[in-house]
Amino acid sequence: MAMAFKMATTGMWVTDECKTSFMEMKWKKVHRFIVFKIDEASRLVTVDKVDGPGEGYDELASSLPPDDCRYAVFDFDFVTTDNCKKSKIFFIAWSPSASRIREKMLYATSKEGLRRALEGIHYDMQATDPTEMGMDVIKDRAK
């Protein structure tokens, strides 16, 4: 398996699949969201879930586990007050209160490396429960 980018602070590697899926979302609009996870055994950041046809924000929110950390990117399409169609990509660091402390630390220290590997993210969010990343929060940030 080819590795794309090594995160110096934690020694984790971002797989090519992560970057390829992100580029498909960003340029080809194939995906609305991608969920990433860290595999501690192999020291890799991998794709955990990619949206299926017709899935959107609700499916993203339901795919984040209540007791495990994850990263997610979400492509939010909206119309401005000037009636222009726009798209903004959100990076979400999901770290629920019920997750282990070691896992929270690992995800916190690896976040910037993954974020740098995924070029073109507009907004960064940290969420510990679903209300901190609700659609109302995303709409407010995208203005």
ABEGO torsion letter per residue (X at the ends): XBBABBBAAAGBBBBAAAAAAAAAAAAAGABABBBBBBBAAAGBBBBABBBBBGBBAAAAAAABBAABBBBBBBBBBBBBAAGBBBBBBBBBBBBBAABBAAAAAAAAAAAAAAAAABBGBABBBBBABAAAABAAAAAAAAX
